[in-house]
């Protein structure tokens, strides 16, 4: 693909230098992106991203669409497909190392912890397999399809199920530590937002509009707050504040300890499936109408608006060297130069890109509804 630059429509004057600078420190190893949105707090951030143009290093094709995001650890890419399989791919070559079959489609992003890979399936099970071989270590059956991605923290794996329970499963044994019933809407298939973790608490949200905090150890409720519509967007936490977007066309910032509302930003007719990305002083939010907007994280004041040509369900990855990578339902992976305010590079897959990118200093990984797992390099 020939390197080109494609302008983005900007509806607000951008303070270019402020957008890519002053971001927070990385919270995971530089060579690891082990779970959905990288960290338990959902940071989706990297200190340095490769500067475009990029080159396709390899592409691996599964036998079905991929909606879940990839994860990467120890030079291995793990991705789960609608073809019911979890795949392990060599990050250097793109060769399959192993595949593990479940009994139903998978939309849950896996998580890697030490020598295990964990994934949830619509068959109702949470599976733990050996990272090196794909051999089953344990499985735990919930009462419904597991459609949230998996969160790993405090020696537990946390996931929501369509039986309306939030589960905490011991990573070593696969036994349930606790489960908490969500007062949600079963006929709409339960919980979609992936829970987040910070300072001993699990934070989640449901389609009944509730945002909640529970003890990571016991599942005891700390607090809950209600919005006016369903929540599909997974929460993100930074500096003691939880950020989440609701289908009531609002972005919320709440005190993580008390649940008190810090601010609310009304977005008129804009709704989000993607999660907020929080940096030192900015909040990046991708909307289903193709906009990515930038806000002051302290008060919700809008500072920039980028317009893309199709719906966005992918949560962006933001870097400290001023780049943003995001997938789009037009099939493209986009790289945005935040300082220049323009698309610096794009690559088209053969299906919508619903997943969120994994970004390192010299590599980018993405999956597509065409069944592809893609690796890009500088």
Secondary structure, 3 states (H helix, E strand, C coil): CCCCCEECEECCCCCHHHHCCCCCCCCCCCCCECCCCCCCCCCCEECCCCCCCCEEEEEEECCCCCCCCCEEECCEEEEECCCCEEEEEECCCCCEEEEEECCCCCCCCCEEECCEEEEECCCCEEEEEECCCCCEEEEEECCCCCCCCCEEECCEEEEECCCCEEEEEECCCCCEEEEEECCCCHHHCCCCCCCEEECCEEEEECCCCEEEEEECCCCCEEEEEECCCCCCCCCEEECCEEEEEECCCEEEEEECCCCCEEEEEECCCCCCCCCCEECCCEEEEECCCCEEEEEECCCCCEEEEEECCCCCCCCCEEECCCEEEEECCCCEEEEEECCCCEEEEEEECCCCCCCCCEECCCEEEEECCCCEEEEEEC
